[in-house]
Amino acid sequence: MAIRSHERKDSEKMKTALQMYSVRAFMGEDQIRNTLARVKDMGYDGAEWYGLLGYTPHQLAKLTTDAGL
C-alpha cells in the first residue's frame, strides 16, 4: 500500500535544504555562522553548498552540523 504525502508520519517528513548560493550576499567571512542560524530558524533542514568558500570540507560540514542543519 502506497503512502500519500499527506499521510506521512512526522518521522517521514520530507526534508528541505536551502541552496546557499541564494543567500551568498549575507555570508561575509564573519557572517557564515549567523547565516546558517537564520537558515535553520527559517525552518530548513539542511544546506546545499555551492563551493567550499575557503573552508575545508570538514570545516564546512562542522559549521553546518553545529547550526543544526
DSSP file (Angstrom, degrees, kcal/mol; ACC not computed):
  #  RESIDUE AA STRUCTURE BP1 BP2  ACC     N-H-->O    O-->H-N    N-H-->O    O-->H-N    TCO  KAPPA ALPHA  PHI   PSI    X-CA   Y-CA   Z-CA
    1    1 A M              0   0    0      0, 0.0     2,-0.2     0, 0.0     0, 0.0   0.000 360.0 360.0 360.0 127.6    0.0    0.0    0.0
    2    2 A A        -     0   0    0      1,-0.0     2,-0.6     0, 0.0     0, 0.0  -0.500 360.0-132.6 -78.7 145.8    1.4    3.4   -1.0
    3    3 A I        -     0   0    0     -2,-0.2     2,-0.1     2,-0.0     5,-0.1  -0.880  18.1-138.5 -99.5 125.0    1.6    6.2    1.5
    4    4 A R    >   -     0   0    0     -2,-0.6     3,-2.2     1,-0.1     4,-0.3  -0.478  24.7-111.0 -78.0 154.8    0.4    9.5    0.2
    5    5 A S  G >  S+     0   0    0      1,-0.3     3,-1.1     2,-0.2     9,-0.1   0.832 118.4  54.2 -58.5 -33.9    2.4   12.6    1.1
    6    6 A H  G 3  S+     0   0    0      1,-0.2    -1,-0.3     0, 0.0    -2,-0.0   0.545 104.9  56.6 -78.4  -4.4   -0.4   13.9    3.4
    7    7 A E  G <  S+     0   0    0     -3,-2.2    -1,-0.2     2,-0.1    -2,-0.2   0.342  79.5 124.4-103.4   3.7   -0.4   10.6    5.3
    8    8 A R    <   -     0   0    0     -3,-1.1     2,-0.1    -4,-0.3     5,-0.1  -0.324  61.2-122.5 -67.3 145.3    3.3   10.7    6.2
    9    9 A K    >   -     0   0    0      1,-0.1     3,-1.6     4,-0.0     4,-0.1  -0.448  29.5-106.2 -77.1 160.3    4.3   10.4    9.8
   10   10 A D  G >  S+     0   0    0      1,-0.3     3,-1.6     2,-0.2    -1,-0.1   0.868 122.3  57.5 -56.2 -36.9    6.4   13.2   11.3
   11   11 A S  G 3  S+     0   0    0      1,-0.3    -1,-0.3     3,-0.0    -3,-0.0   0.677 106.5  49.9 -69.1 -15.6    9.5   10.9   11.2
   12   12 A E  G <  S+     0   0    0     -3,-1.6    -1,-0.3     2,-0.1    -2,-0.2   0.222  80.9 142.4-104.8  12.4    9.0   10.5    7.5
   13   13 A K    <   -     0   0    0     -3,-1.6     2,-0.3     1,-0.1    -3,-0.1  -0.234  60.7-107.3 -56.5 137.1    8.7   14.3    6.8
   14   14 A M        -     0   0    0     -9,-0.1     2,-0.3     1,-0.1    -1,-0.1  -0.505  36.0-132.0 -66.5 130.9   10.3   15.4    3.6
   15   15 A K        -     0   0    0     -2,-0.3     2,-0.4    -3,-0.1    29,-0.1  -0.614  18.2-156.6 -86.8 143.9   13.5   17.3    4.4
   16   16 A T        -     0   0    0     -2,-0.3    29,-3.1    27,-0.2    30,-1.2  -0.958   6.8-168.9-123.4 142.4   14.2   20.6    2.7
   17   17 A A  E     -a   46   0A   0     -2,-0.4     2,-0.4    28,-0.2    30,-0.3  -0.942  18.6-128.4-127.4 149.8   17.6   22.3    2.2
   18   18 A L  E     -a   47   0A   0     28,-2.1    30,-3.0    -2,-0.3     2,-0.8  -0.831  20.5-125.0 -98.8 134.0   18.4   25.8    1.1
   19   19 A Q  E >   -a   48   0A   0     -2,-0.4     3,-2.0    28,-0.2     4,-0.3  -0.696  21.4-149.1 -74.5 111.4   20.8   26.4   -1.8
   20   20 A M  G >  S+     0   0    0     28,-2.5     3,-1.4    -2,-0.8    -1,-0.2   0.672  88.3  75.3 -64.2 -18.3   23.3   28.6    0.0
   21   21 A Y  G >  S+     0   0    0     27,-0.4     3,-1.4     1,-0.3    -1,-0.3   0.848  87.5  63.1 -59.0 -32.5   24.2   30.4   -3.3
   22   22 A S  G <  S+     0   0    0     -3,-2.0    -1,-0.3     1,-0.3    -2,-0.2   0.668 110.7  36.3 -70.2 -15.2   20.8   32.2   -2.9
   23   23 A V  G X  S+     0   0    0     -3,-1.4     3,-1.8    -4,-0.3     4,-0.3   0.086  78.9 120.4-119.8  21.8   22.0   33.9    0.3
   24   24 A R  G X   +     0   0    0     -3,-1.4     3,-1.5     1,-0.3    -2,-0.1   0.792  66.5  64.9 -59.6 -30.4   25.6   34.4   -0.6
   25   25 A A  G 3  S+     0   0    0      1,-0.3    -1,-0.3    -4,-0.2     3,-0.1   0.727 102.6  49.8 -66.2 -19.9   25.3   38.2   -0.2
   26   26 A F  G <  S+     0   0    0     -3,-1.8     2,-0.6     1,-0.2    -1,-0.3   0.412  91.7  84.8 -96.5   0.9   24.7   37.6    3.5
   27   27 A M    <   +     0   0    0     -3,-1.5    -1,-0.2    -4,-0.3     5,-0.1  -0.473  51.6 162.6-109.4  62.2   27.7   35.3    4.0
   28   28 A G    >>  -     0   0    0     -2,-0.6     3,-2.0    -3,-0.1     4,-0.6  -0.253  60.7 -90.1 -64.1 167.9   30.7   37.5    4.7
   29   29 A E  T 34 S+     0   0    0      1,-0.3     3,-0.4     2,-0.2    -1,-0.1   0.839 130.0  38.4 -53.4 -37.8   33.7   35.7    6.2
   30   30 A D  T 34 S+     0   0    0      1,-0.2    -1,-0.3     2,-0.1     4,-0.2   0.403 111.1  61.6 -94.8   3.3   32.5   36.5    9.7
   31   31 A Q  T <>  +     0   0    0     -3,-2.0     4,-2.6     1,-0.1     5,-0.2   0.401  68.7  97.3-109.4   1.7   28.8   36.0    9.0
   32   32 A I  H  X S+     0   0    0     -4,-0.6     4,-2.3    -3,-0.4     5,-0.2   0.893  86.4  48.6 -63.3 -39.7   28.6   32.4    7.9
   33   33 A R  H  > S+     0   0    0      2,-0.2     4,-2.2     1,-0.2    -1,-0.2   0.924 113.2  47.5 -65.1 -43.6   27.5   31.1   11.4
   34   34 A N  H  > S+     0   0    0     -4,-0.2     4,-2.2     2,-0.2    -2,-0.2   0.899 111.6  50.8 -63.7 -40.4   24.8   33.8   11.7
   35   35 A T  H  X S+     0   0    0     -4,-2.6     4,-2.3     2,-0.2    -2,-0.2   0.920 110.2  49.1 -64.2 -43.6   23.6   33.0    8.2
   36   36 A L  H  X S+     0   0    0     -4,-2.3     4,-2.2     1,-0.2    -1,-0.2   0.889 109.6  52.6 -62.8 -39.1   23.4   29.3    8.9
   37   37 A A  H  X S+     0   0    0     -4,-2.2     4,-2.4     1,-0.2    -1,-0.2   0.899 109.9  48.7 -63.1 -40.5   21.5   30.0   12.2
   38   38 A R  H  X S+     0   0    0     -4,-2.2     4,-1.7     2,-0.2    -2,-0.2   0.888 108.3  53.6 -66.8 -38.5   19.0   32.1   10.2
   39   39 A V  H  <>S+     0   0    0     -4,-2.3     5,-1.6     2,-0.2     4,-0.3   0.925 111.0  46.7 -60.3 -44.5   18.5   29.4    7.6
   40   40 A K  H ><5S+     0   0    0     -4,-2.2     3,-1.7     1,-0.2    -2,-0.2   0.917 109.8  53.8 -62.4 -44.1   17.7   27.0   10.5
   41   41 A D  H 3<5S+     0   0    0     -4,-2.4    -1,-0.2     1,-0.3    -2,-0.2   0.793 100.4  61.3 -62.1 -28.8   15.3   29.5   12.0
   42   42 A M  T 3<5S-     0   0    0     -4,-1.7    -1,-0.3    -5,-0.1    -2,-0.2   0.578 124.7-102.9 -75.1  -8.2   13.5   29.7    8.7
   43   43 A G  T < 5S+     0   0    0     -3,-1.7   -27,-0.2    -4,-0.3    -3,-0.2   0.521  70.3 146.1 102.7   5.9   12.7   26.0    9.0
   44   44 A Y      < -     0   0    0     -5,-1.6    -1,-0.3     1,-0.1   -27,-0.2  -0.452  38.3-154.6 -75.8 151.9   15.2   24.4    6.6
   45   45 A D  S    S+     0   0    0    -29,-3.1     2,-0.3     1,-0.1   -28,-0.2   0.594  70.9   6.1 -98.5 -16.0   16.6   21.0    7.5
   46   46 A G  E     -a   17   0A   0    -30,-1.2   -28,-2.1    -7,-0.1     2,-0.4  -0.947  62.2-122.0-158.0 173.9   19.9   21.3    5.5
   47   47 A A  E     -a   18   0A   0     22,-0.3     2,-0.6    -2,-0.3   -28,-0.2  -0.991  13.2-151.8-128.7 135.3   22.2   23.5    3.5
   48   48 A E  E     -a   19   0A   0    -30,-3.0   -28,-2.5    -2,-0.4   -27,-0.4  -0.936  21.7-147.1-109.2 114.8   23.3   22.8   -0.1
   49   49 A W        -     0   0    0     -2,-0.6     3,-0.1   -30,-0.2   -30,-0.0  -0.484  16.2-160.3 -85.9 150.8   26.7   24.4   -0.7
   50   50 A Y  S    S-     0   0    0      1,-0.3     2,-0.3    -2,-0.2    -1,-0.1   0.312  75.9 -19.7-108.2   3.8   27.9   25.8   -4.0
   51   51 A G  S    S-     0   0    0      1,-0.0    -1,-0.3     2,-0.0   -30,-0.0  -0.943  73.4 -89.7 171.4 179.3   31.6   25.6   -3.1
   52   52 A L    >   -     0   0    0     -2,-0.3     3,-2.3    -3,-0.1    -1,-0.0   0.645  42.7-148.3 -89.6 -15.1   34.0   25.4   -0.2
   53   53 A L  T 3  S-     0   0    0      1,-0.3     3,-0.1    -3,-0.0    -2,-0.0   0.799  72.9 -49.6  54.3  33.7   34.3   29.2    0.3
   54   54 A G  T 3  S+     0   0    0      1,-0.3    -1,-0.3     0, 0.0     2,-0.2   0.450 117.5 111.0  87.0   0.1   37.8   28.9    1.6
   55   55 A Y  S <  S-     0   0    0     -3,-2.3    -1,-0.3     1,-0.1    -3,-0.0  -0.647  71.3-113.0-100.3 160.5   37.0   26.2    4.1
   56   56 A T     >  -     0   0    0     -2,-0.2     4,-2.4     1,-0.1     5,-0.3  -0.539  35.7-107.8 -80.2 160.5   38.0   22.5    4.1
   57   57 A P  H  > S+     0   0    0      0, 0.0     4,-2.4     0, 0.0     5,-0.2   0.899 122.1  52.3 -55.4 -39.7   35.1   20.1    3.5
   58   58 A H  H  > S+     0   0    0      2,-0.2     4,-2.2     1,-0.2     5,-0.2   0.917 109.4  48.1 -63.8 -43.8   35.4   19.0    7.2
   59   59 A Q  H  > S+     0   0    0      2,-0.2     4,-2.5     1,-0.2    -1,-0.2   0.914 113.0  47.7 -63.4 -43.5   35.2   22.6    8.4
   60   60 A L  H  X S+     0   0    0     -4,-2.4     4,-2.1     1,-0.2    -1,-0.2   0.890 111.4  50.6 -66.6 -39.1   32.2   23.4    6.3
   61   61 A A  H  X S+     0   0    0     -4,-2.4     4,-2.7    -5,-0.3    -1,-0.2   0.900 110.9  49.6 -64.1 -40.2   30.5   20.2    7.4
   62   62 A K  H  X S+     0   0    0     -4,-2.2     4,-3.0     2,-0.2    -2,-0.2   0.918 109.7  50.2 -65.9 -43.7   31.1   21.1   11.1
   63   63 A L  H  X S+     0   0    0     -4,-2.5     4,-1.2     2,-0.2    -1,-0.2   0.919 113.9  46.3 -58.1 -43.7   29.7   24.6   10.6
   64   64 A T  H  <>S+     0   0    0     -4,-2.1     5,-2.1     2,-0.2     3,-0.3   0.928 115.1  45.1 -66.2 -46.5   26.6   23.2    9.0
   65   65 A T  H ><5S+     0   0    0     -4,-2.7     3,-1.8     4,-0.2    -2,-0.2   0.895 108.8  56.3 -65.4 -41.1   26.1   20.5   11.7
   66   66 A D  H 3<5S+     0   0    0     -4,-3.0    -1,-0.2     1,-0.3    -2,-0.2   0.802 103.7  55.5 -61.1 -28.5   26.8   22.9   14.5
   67   67 A A  T 3<5S-     0   0    0     -4,-1.2    -1,-0.3    -3,-0.3    -2,-0.2   0.508 121.7-109.2 -81.4  -4.8   23.9   25.1   13.1
   68   68 A G  T < 5       0   0    0     -3,-1.8    -3,-0.2    -4,-0.2    -2,-0.1   0.666 360.0 360.0  85.6  16.8   21.6   22.1   13.4
   69   69 A L      <       0   0    0     -5,-2.1   -22,-0.3    -6,-0.2    -4,-0.2   0.392 360.0 360.0-103.4 360.0   21.4   21.6    9.6
